[in-house]
């Protein structure tokens, strides 16, 4: 229970730090005055003074470091939760061995439909019974058309 709630708290902190890191990076003034100007470069100058770039660089480093640490802690906590829910032999890291039966399982054979006979080879024992042979489908024969008699020569 404690582990699950710690994961949720760290994940929430990771989302907040990610949003702050995104904002700090977008507020930085590039050399060409790109997105930094769109987010109000004059406002950051007024808020932080002439050393705006130094403050934003320090914020980027701070939030970037927090992001990496929170990701690492979250990975460790989630790994611990996985190990609790999937127990293994922790001494050598291998899964517990289950005993296999000494003989392979016997396959089911289909029951014989006819009793075996002691007739010699090539006799009625090899011919299939009528129930096993599919019935022949009669071929459709077109209706016979009477042939016309050849015209008599006159």
Secondary structure, 3 states (H helix, E strand, C coil): CHHHHHHHHHHHHHHHHHHHHHHHHHHCCCCCCCHHHHCCHHHHHHHHHHHHHHHHHHHHHHHHHHHHHHHHHHHHHHHHHHHHHCCCCCCCCCCCCCCCCCCCCCCCCCCCCCCCCCCCCCCCCCCCCCCCCCCCCCCCCCCCCCCCCCCCCC
